[in-house]
Amino acid sequence: MNRLQIFLFYAFAFLATIYSLKSSSSMLANASLCLLSAFIADCIVKTVVHALPRKPLPDLDKKAVLVTGCDSGFGQRLARRLDALGMQVYAGCLFPKGEGAENLKKNCSNRLKILPMDITSDDQVEAAAKIVSCDLGERPLWCVVNNAGVAVTTEVEWCPLETYGKMWEVNALGAIRVTKAFLPLVRKVSYVPSDDSGAAISSGRLVFVTSLAGRYTFPGMTAYSMSKSAVCSFADGLRREMRKWSISVHTIEPTLYRTTIAEVDNVKIGMQKCWESSPEDVQTNYGEQYFQDFKSTVGKFLSKARPPSKITEVVDDMVDAVIGEHPKRRYVPSVSAQLRAKILTSLPSDLLDYVLCLAQPKTPPAAVSASFEKRNLQSPYTKTKRYTLKHAVSMPLPERRRTEELLVPADGGTAFPFPSKGPIGDGTASNNNEKDESDRTTPGGSAPPPSSVTAKASSTGVEE
C-alpha cells in the first residue's frame, strides 16, 4: 500500500470516527463504530485501488526475469505476458521438451529461453543459475518469480510421510533453493539512494506465488497448507532482511482456480493413491463409504473454483508485482477473495473451526458409526434434533405408564407403605393411624376412661 492509499484509509476512518462520536454517547458504541469504520475504509480503498489502471516501469527491454513452473498454469501465462512486454524471460520447466515448453517456444519470441529446472535438485538449480549468469554478463537479474508448486488433498491419517515430504520439498524448500541460488544475481545492483519523496527505489524484486491456504487450513489440506504457510513466513522474513539492499519481496496469494493443479481427475487420482497406501487399520476405521463421500465432497469443492477465464486476475497481479511502478507487498486476486480472506482471518478460532469444518463429509467414519450403534446413541452427524434436557428431567409417557402398572396392584391398593396425608376422619385408615389408636389403649387392653379424654380435649380447646 503506497502513501496515497494509506492517507485515504486513515482519512476515511477519521471522518467516520468523528461522525460516530457525535451521533452516540456510549463508549462501547463509539469503539465498535471506530473498528467498523476502519474495516469499511480498508475494503473501500482496496476496491478502488484494485480498479485503477496500473502503470509499468520504463525500459522493460533492459530487464530480465526468471520464472519457475512454466510448464502450465500461472507460470506459462506470466512468461508469455512478460515476453510480449519486451522483457528477457528465463522460463524454468520441469520438462524442457514437454508440451508446455513447446508451446512457449512456438508462441513467444527468441528472447525467451527454456531452462531445465527441477527445483528439488540442487544440481539443476545451480546449473540454471550459471546459465543465466553467463548470459546476462554484468547485467543484473531484475526479478525471480517462484511459481512452481504441487498440491494434494488427503486427510492426515491416510497421507504418507512421503507425500508430506514432497509437498515440503517442492513448495517450501524448492522456493528457498531457487531464491538462494539466484539472489546474488538480483543483488548485483548497488544500493540506490532514496528519491525526493523519501521512498527507496527498488533495485530488484523477488515474487513468491503462495496461496490463501497458507493463511488458514481447510480439513484435508494440511500437507499443502503447511508448505504454503512456510513460504509466506519465509517471504515475510526475507522482505525485512532485503530492505537494506533495496530489494522488495512480494507474495501472490490466490484462491482456488481451475488450473492443472486443481483438475478434479488429477486430484482424485492422488487421493486414491494415498488411500490405497494407508494401513489396513486406517481403512477399516474410516471405511470405504467415508472415503467415497470425502472424494465427492472434494469434487464439489473443486467445482466451485474460479473458471479459467478468471486466471487473468492472478496473472495481472503477478505482472504488477514484477514490473509495476507501485507494487504491493501482498496480492490477493479478486475483490471477493480479499473480502472472504479478511473475514475468515478476523474470526475467533472456535468460530473459524466451525466454518471450515462445514467442508467435511457428512458421512461418519465406520468406527464412529459402529460405536454409536453399539451404545444405542444418536449420531451427531445426523440433522435430527436431540431433546437432551427433556429426556434428562422427565420420563417418556409409555415408560411412565408401565412403571405405574408395576407399582399399583390390581386390587387398588399400594405395594409400598406410603403414609397417608389425608385429613382425619376421611374414612381411610393408615398404618400410622392404627399405631396411634394402639397407643391410646391401656396396657391391660382397655380404653381410657371418657373423663380423661374429655379433660384432654377440653385442655386443648377442642369440643367433642
C-alpha positions as CSV (number, residue, x, y, z in Angstrom):
1,M,0.0,0.0,0.0
2,N,1.6,3.3,-1.1
3,R,1.3,6.7,0.7
4,L,-1.8,7.8,-1.1
5,Q,-3.7,4.7,-0.1
6,I,-2.6,5.0,3.5
7,F,-3.7,8.6,3.6
8,L,-7.1,7.8,2.1
9,F,-7.6,4.9,4.5
10,Y,-6.9,7.0,7.6
11,A,-8.8,10.0,6.4
12,F,-11.9,7.9,5.8
13,A,-11.5,6.2,9.2
14,F,-11.0,9.5,10.9
15,L,-14.1,11.1,9.4
16,A,-16.2,8.0,10.2
17,T,-14.9,8.1,13.8
18,I,-15.8,11.8,14.3
19,Y,-19.3,11.2,13.0
20,S,-19.8,8.2,15.3
21,L,-18.6,10.2,18.3
22,K,-21.1,13.0,17.5
23,S,-24.0,10.6,17.0
24,S,-23.5,8.4,20.0
25,S,-22.7,8.9,23.7
26,S,-21.8,5.3,24.6
27,M,-18.1,4.5,24.8
28,L,-18.7,0.9,23.7
29,A,-20.7,2.0,20.7
30,N,-18.0,4.5,19.8
31,A,-15.3,1.8,19.9
32,S,-17.4,-0.5,17.8
33,L,-18.1,2.1,15.2
34,C,-14.4,3.0,15.0
35,L,-13.5,-0.6,14.3
36,L,-16.3,-0.9,11.8
37,S,-15.4,2.3,10.0
38,A,-11.7,1.2,9.8
39,F,-12.8,-2.1,8.3
40,I,-15.1,-0.4,5.7
41,A,-12.4,2.1,4.8
42,D,-9.9,-0.7,4.2
43,C,-12.4,-2.5,1.9
44,I,-13.3,0.7,0.0
45,V,-9.7,1.7,-0.5
46,K,-8.6,-1.7,-1.7
47,T,-11.6,-1.9,-4.1
48,V,-10.9,1.5,-5.6
49,V,-7.1,0.8,-5.9
50,H,-7.8,-2.6,-7.4
51,A,-9.9,-1.0,-10.2
52,L,-7.4,1.7,-11.0
53,P,-5.1,1.2,-14.0
54,R,-1.6,0.0,-13.2
55,K,1.5,1.7,-14.5
56,P,4.5,-0.4,-15.5
57,L,8.1,0.6,-15.1
58,P,10.0,2.0,-18.1
59,D,12.8,0.3,-20.1
60,L,11.4,-3.2,-19.8
61,D,13.5,-4.3,-22.7
62,K,16.6,-3.9,-20.4
63,K,15.2,-6.1,-17.7
64,A,15.4,-9.9,-17.3
65,V,13.2,-12.1,-15.2
66,L,13.3,-15.8,-14.1
67,V,10.0,-17.7,-13.8
68,T,9.8,-21.2,-12.4
69,G,7.0,-23.7,-13.1
70,C,6.3,-22.6,-16.7
71,D,5.1,-26.0,-17.9
72,S,1.5,-24.9,-17.4
73,G,-0.9,-22.6,-15.3
74,F,0.1,-19.3,-14.0
75,G,3.8,-19.6,-14.8
76,Q,3.3,-20.2,-18.5
77,R,0.8,-17.3,-18.9
78,L,3.1,-15.0,-17.0
79,A,6.1,-15.9,-19.2
80,R,4.1,-15.2,-22.3
81,R,2.8,-11.9,-21.0
82,L,6.3,-10.6,-19.9
83,D,7.8,-11.7,-23.2
84,A,5.1,-9.8,-25.1
85,L,6.1,-6.7,-23.0
86,G,9.6,-6.9,-24.2
87,M,11.4,-8.4,-21.2
88,Q,14.0,-11.2,-21.4
89,V,12.4,-14.2,-19.9
90,Y,14.1,-17.3,-18.5
91,A,11.4,-19.9,-18.2
92,G,12.2,-22.8,-15.9
93,C,10.4,-26.0,-16.9
94,L,10.3,-29.4,-15.3
95,F,10.0,-31.0,-18.7
96,P,12.0,-28.8,-21.2
97,K,10.9,-31.0,-24.1
98,G,7.3,-31.3,-22.9
99,E,4.1,-29.8,-24.3
100,G,4.2,-26.7,-22.2
101,A,7.8,-25.8,-23.2
102,E,7.0,-26.4,-26.8
103,N,4.0,-24.0,-26.6
104,L,6.3,-21.3,-25.1
105,K,8.8,-21.8,-28.0
106,K,6.0,-21.6,-30.5
107,N,4.1,-18.6,-29.1
108,C,7.0,-16.4,-27.7
109,S,9.9,-14.5,-29.2
110,N,13.5,-15.7,-29.4
111,R,14.3,-13.7,-26.2
112,L,12.6,-16.3,-24.1
113,K,14.8,-19.2,-23.1
114,I,13.8,-22.5,-21.7
115,L,15.8,-23.7,-18.7
116,P,15.5,-27.3,-17.5
117,M,14.8,-26.9,-13.8
118,D,13.7,-29.4,-11.2
119,I,13.6,-27.1,-8.2
120,T,14.1,-30.2,-5.9
121,S,17.5,-30.8,-7.5
122,D,20.5,-28.7,-6.3
123,D,22.5,-29.6,-9.4
124,Q,19.8,-28.4,-11.9
125,V,19.1,-25.2,-10.0
126,E,22.9,-24.4,-9.8
127,A,23.3,-25.2,-13.4
128,A,20.4,-22.9,-14.3
129,A,21.9,-20.1,-12.2
130,K,25.2,-20.4,-14.1
131,I,23.5,-20.3,-17.5
132,V,21.6,-17.1,-16.5
133,S,24.8,-15.5,-15.0
134,C,26.8,-16.2,-18.2
135,D,24.0,-15.0,-20.4
136,L,23.5,-11.7,-18.5
137,G,27.1,-10.8,-18.1
138,E,27.4,-7.7,-15.9
139,R,23.7,-7.0,-16.1
140,P,21.6,-7.8,-13.1
141,L,18.6,-10.1,-12.9
142,W,15.7,-7.9,-12.2
143,C,13.2,-10.4,-10.7
144,V,12.8,-14.0,-9.6
145,V,9.3,-15.5,-9.6
146,N,8.9,-18.6,-7.5
147,N,5.8,-20.1,-9.1
148,A,6.4,-23.9,-9.2
149,G,4.3,-26.0,-6.8
150,V,2.3,-29.1,-6.3
151,A,-0.8,-29.9,-4.3
152,V,-2.5,-33.0,-2.8
153,T,-5.8,-33.4,-0.9
154,T,-5.9,-36.1,1.7
155,E,-6.5,-36.4,5.4
156,V,-3.7,-36.8,7.9
157,E,-4.2,-40.4,8.8
158,W,-4.0,-41.7,5.3
159,C,-1.4,-39.2,4.0
160,P,2.0,-41.0,3.7
161,L,5.1,-39.2,5.1
162,E,6.5,-39.3,1.6
163,T,3.6,-37.0,0.5
164,Y,4.3,-34.6,3.2
165,G,8.0,-34.7,2.2
166,K,7.2,-34.0,-1.4
167,M,4.9,-31.0,-0.5
168,W,7.7,-29.6,1.7
169,E,10.5,-30.3,-0.8
170,V,8.7,-28.7,-3.8
171,N,6.6,-25.9,-2.4
172,A,8.8,-24.7,0.5
173,L,12.4,-25.9,0.1
174,G,12.2,-25.5,-3.7
175,A,11.4,-21.8,-3.4
176,I,14.2,-21.4,-0.9
177,R,16.6,-23.2,-3.0
178,V,15.9,-21.1,-6.1
179,T,16.0,-17.9,-4.1
180,K,19.4,-18.6,-2.6
181,A,20.8,-19.6,-6.0
182,F,19.6,-16.5,-7.9
183,L,19.6,-13.8,-5.2
184,P,23.3,-12.9,-5.8
185,L,22.3,-12.1,-9.4
186,V,19.5,-9.8,-8.2
187,R,21.8,-8.2,-5.7
188,K,24.3,-7.1,-8.4
189,V,22.8,-3.7,-8.5
190,S,24.5,-1.4,-6.0
191,Y,22.3,0.3,-3.4
192,V,20.2,3.1,-4.9
193,P,19.5,6.1,-2.6
194,S,16.1,7.3,-1.8
195,D,14.3,9.7,-4.2
196,D,12.9,13.1,-3.4
197,S,9.8,11.7,-1.8
198,G,11.8,9.6,0.7
199,A,10.9,6.2,-0.8
200,A,13.7,3.8,-1.6
201,I,13.9,2.9,-5.3
202,S,13.8,-0.8,-5.7
203,S,16.8,-2.3,-7.4
204,G,15.3,-5.8,-7.8
205,R,12.3,-7.9,-6.8
206,L,11.5,-11.4,-5.5
207,V,8.0,-12.8,-6.0
208,F,6.5,-15.8,-4.3
209,V,3.3,-17.5,-5.5
210,T,1.7,-18.9,-2.3
211,S,-2.0,-19.4,-1.6
212,L,-4.7,-18.3,0.8
213,A,-4.4,-21.9,2.1
214,G,-1.2,-20.7,3.7
215,R,-3.2,-18.3,5.9
216,Y,-6.0,-20.7,7.0
217,T,-6.2,-24.5,6.7
218,F,-9.2,-26.5,5.4
219,P,-9.6,-30.1,6.6
220,G,-7.9,-32.4,4.1
221,M,-5.4,-29.8,3.1
222,T,-2.8,-30.0,5.8
223,A,0.1,-31.0,3.7
224,Y,-0.4,-28.3,1.1
225,S,-1.3,-25.6,3.6
226,M,1.7,-26.4,5.8
227,S,4.1,-25.9,2.9
228,K,2.4,-22.7,1.7
229,S,2.4,-21.3,5.2
230,A,6.1,-21.8,5.4
231,V,6.6,-19.9,2.1
232,C,4.5,-17.0,3.5
233,S,6.7,-16.8,6.6
234,F,9.9,-17.1,4.5
235,A,8.8,-14.2,2.3
236,D,7.9,-12.0,5.2
237,G,11.3,-12.5,6.9
238,L,13.2,-12.1,3.6
239,R,11.4,-8.9,2.8
240,R,12.6,-7.4,6.1
241,E,16.1,-8.6,5.5
242,M,16.3,-7.3,2.0
243,R,15.3,-3.7,2.9
244,K,19.0,-2.8,3.4
245,W,19.6,-3.9,-0.2
246,S,16.5,-2.0,-1.5
247,I,15.1,-5.3,-2.9
248,S,11.4,-5.7,-2.5
249,V,9.7,-9.0,-1.8
250,H,6.1,-9.8,-2.8
251,T,3.6,-12.6,-2.3
252,I,0.7,-13.6,-4.6
253,E,-2.0,-15.5,-2.6
254,P,-4.7,-16.6,-5.0
255,T,-7.8,-18.6,-4.1
256,L,-8.8,-21.8,-6.0
257,Y,-8.6,-21.5,-9.8
258,R,-9.2,-24.2,-12.4
259,T,-5.6,-24.9,-13.4
260,T,-3.8,-28.2,-13.9
261,I,-3.1,-28.4,-10.2
262,A,-6.8,-28.3,-9.4
263,E,-8.2,-30.6,-12.1
264,V,-10.7,-33.0,-10.5
265,D,-9.4,-36.2,-12.1
266,N,-5.8,-35.5,-11.1
267,V,-6.8,-34.7,-7.5
268,K,-8.9,-37.9,-7.2
269,I,-6.1,-40.0,-8.6
270,G,-3.8,-38.6,-5.9
271,M,-6.4,-39.2,-3.2
272,Q,-6.8,-42.8,-4.4
273,K,-3.1,-43.5,-4.3
274,C,-2.9,-42.1,-0.7
275,W,-5.9,-44.2,0.4
276,E,-4.5,-47.4,-1.1
277,S,-1.1,-46.9,0.5
278,S,-2.6,-46.3,4.0
279,P,-2.5,-49.1,6.7
280,E,-5.4,-51.6,6.7
281,D,-6.4,-50.5,10.2
282,V,-6.9,-46.9,9.0
283,Q,-9.0,-48.1,6.0
284,T,-11.1,-50.2,8.3
285,N,-11.8,-47.5,10.9
286,Y,-12.6,-44.9,8.3
287,G,-14.5,-47.2,5.9
288,E,-14.9,-47.1,2.1
289,Q,-18.2,-45.2,2.4
290,Y,-16.5,-42.3,4.2
291,F,-13.7,-42.2,1.7
292,Q,-16.2,-42.1,-1.2
293,D,-18.1,-39.3,0.5
294,F,-14.7,-37.5,1.0
295,K,-13.9,-37.7,-2.7
296,S,-17.4,-36.5,-3.6
297,T,-17.1,-33.5,-1.1
298,V,-13.7,-32.6,-2.6
299,G,-15.1,-32.8,-6.1
300,K,-17.9,-30.4,-5.2
301,F,-15.4,-28.0,-3.6
302,L,-13.2,-28.1,-6.7
303,S,-16.2,-27.4,-8.9
304,K,-16.6,-24.1,-7.2
305,A,-13.1,-23.0,-8.3
306,R,-12.9,-19.8,-10.4
307,P,-13.1,-20.6,-14.1
308,P,-10.1,-20.4,-16.5
309,S,-11.4,-17.1,-17.8
310,K,-10.6,-15.5,-14.4
311,I,-7.0,-16.7,-14.4
312,T,-6.1,-13.3,-15.8
313,E,-6.8,-11.8,-12.3
314,V,-3.8,-13.7,-11.0
315,V,-1.6,-13.0,-13.9
316,D,-2.3,-9.3,-13.8
317,D,-1.2,-9.2,-10.1
318,M,1.9,-11.2,-11.0
319,V,2.8,-8.8,-13.7
320,D,2.3,-5.8,-11.4
321,A,4.5,-7.4,-8.8
322,V,7.2,-7.9,-11.4
323,I,7.1,-4.6,-13.3
324,G,4.6,-2.4,-11.5
325,E,5.6,1.1,-10.5
326,H,3.9,0.8,-7.1
327,P,3.8,-2.9,-6.3
328,K,2.0,-4.3,-3.2
329,R,3.6,-6.4,-0.6
330,R,0.8,-8.9,-0.7
331,Y,-1.6,-9.6,-3.6
332,V,-5.0,-11.5,-3.2
333,P,-6.5,-11.6,-6.6
334,S,-10.3,-10.7,-6.9
335,V,-12.1,-8.5,-4.5
336,S,-14.4,-11.3,-3.4
337,A,-11.5,-13.4,-2.3
338,Q,-10.0,-10.4,-0.4
339,L,-13.2,-9.9,1.5
340,R,-13.6,-13.5,2.3
341,A,-10.0,-13.8,3.5
342,K,-10.4,-10.6,5.6
343,I,-13.5,-12.1,7.3
344,L,-12.0,-15.5,7.9
345,T,-8.8,-14.3,9.3
346,S,-10.7,-12.0,11.7
347,L,-12.9,-14.7,13.2
348,P,-12.2,-16.3,16.6
349,S,-10.6,-19.7,16.5
350,D,-13.7,-21.6,17.6
351,L,-15.9,-19.9,15.0
352,L,-13.2,-20.3,12.3
353,D,-13.0,-24.1,13.1
354,Y,-16.8,-24.4,12.8
355,V,-16.9,-22.5,9.4
356,L,-14.0,-24.5,7.9
357,C,-15.4,-27.8,9.2
358,L,-18.5,-27.3,7.1
359,A,-16.5,-28.6,4.2
360,Q,-16.1,-32.0,5.8
361,P,-18.0,-35.1,4.6
362,K,-21.4,-35.7,6.3
363,T,-20.8,-39.5,6.5
364,P,-19.3,-40.5,9.8
365,P,-16.3,-42.9,9.8
366,A,-17.1,-46.6,10.1
367,A,-15.7,-46.9,13.6
368,V,-17.8,-43.9,14.8
369,S,-21.0,-45.3,13.3
370,A,-20.3,-48.7,14.9
371,S,-19.7,-47.1,18.3
372,F,-23.0,-45.2,18.2
373,E,-24.9,-48.3,17.2
374,K,-23.3,-50.2,20.0
375,R,-24.2,-47.6,22.6
376,N,-27.6,-47.0,21.1
377,L,-27.0,-43.3,20.8
378,Q,-27.9,-40.9,18.1
379,S,-25.1,-39.9,15.7
380,P,-24.0,-36.2,15.9
381,Y,-23.7,-36.2,12.1
382,T,-27.5,-36.6,11.7
383,K,-29.7,-33.5,11.5
384,T,-32.4,-34.8,13.8
385,K,-32.7,-32.7,17.0
386,R,-32.0,-34.3,20.3
387,Y,-34.0,-33.0,23.2
388,T,-31.3,-33.8,25.8
389,L,-32.9,-31.8,28.6
390,K,-36.3,-33.2,28.2
391,H,-35.0,-36.8,28.4
392,A,-32.8,-35.9,31.3
393,V,-35.5,-34.4,33.6
394,S,-38.6,-36.4,32.6
395,M,-39.6,-40.0,31.8
396,P,-41.3,-40.8,28.4
397,L,-45.1,-41.4,28.8
398,P,-45.1,-45.1,27.8
399,E,-42.4,-45.9,30.2
400,R,-44.2,-43.9,32.9
401,R,-47.4,-45.9,32.4
402,R,-45.6,-49.2,32.6
403,T,-43.9,-48.2,35.8
404,E,-47.3,-47.2,37.3
405,E,-48.8,-50.6,36.4
406,L,-45.9,-52.2,38.3
407,L,-46.3,-50.0,41.3
408,V,-50.2,-50.2,41.6
409,P,-51.6,-53.7,42.2
410,A,-54.8,-55.0,40.6
411,D,-56.8,-54.7,43.9
412,G,-56.4,-51.0,44.0
413,G,-54.1,-50.9,47.0
414,T,-50.5,-50.0,47.1
415,A,-47.5,-52.2,47.1
416,F,-45.5,-49.9,49.4
417,P,-46.4,-48.5,52.8
418,F,-46.7,-44.9,51.7
419,P,-48.0,-42.7,54.6
420,S,-51.4,-41.2,54.0
421,K,-51.6,-37.4,54.1
422,G,-55.4,-37.2,54.0
423,P,-57.4,-35.4,56.8
424,I,-58.6,-37.2,59.9
425,G,-62.0,-38.8,59.6
426,D,-61.9,-39.2,55.8
427,G,-62.8,-42.9,56.1
428,T,-59.3,-44.2,55.2
429,A,-57.1,-45.8,57.9
430,S,-53.4,-45.8,57.5
431,N,-50.8,-47.7,59.4
432,N,-49.9,-44.6,61.3
433,N,-53.5,-44.1,62.4
434,E,-53.7,-47.7,63.6
435,K,-50.5,-47.2,65.6
436,D,-51.9,-44.1,67.2
437,E,-55.1,-46.0,68.2
438,S,-52.9,-48.7,69.8
439,D,-51.0,-46.1,71.7
440,R,-54.2,-44.8,73.2
441,T,-55.2,-48.2,74.8
442,T,-54.1,-49.0,78.3
443,P,-51.6,-51.7,79.0
444,G,-54.4,-54.0,80.1
445,G,-56.1,-53.6,76.8
446,S,-59.0,-51.4,77.9
447,A,-59.7,-48.0,76.6
448,P,-59.0,-44.9,78.7
449,P,-62.0,-43.5,80.6
450,P,-64.2,-41.0,78.9
451,S,-63.5,-38.4,81.5
452,S,-59.8,-38.3,80.8
453,V,-60.5,-38.0,77.1
454,T,-62.9,-35.2,77.7
455,A,-60.4,-33.5,80.0
456,K,-57.7,-33.8,77.5
457,A,-59.9,-32.4,74.8
458,S,-61.0,-29.5,76.9
459,S,-57.5,-28.6,77.8
460,T,-56.7,-28.2,74.1
461,G,-59.8,-26.2,73.4
462,V,-61.4,-28.8,71.2
463,E,-65.1,-29.7,71.8
464,E,-66.5,-33.2,71.2
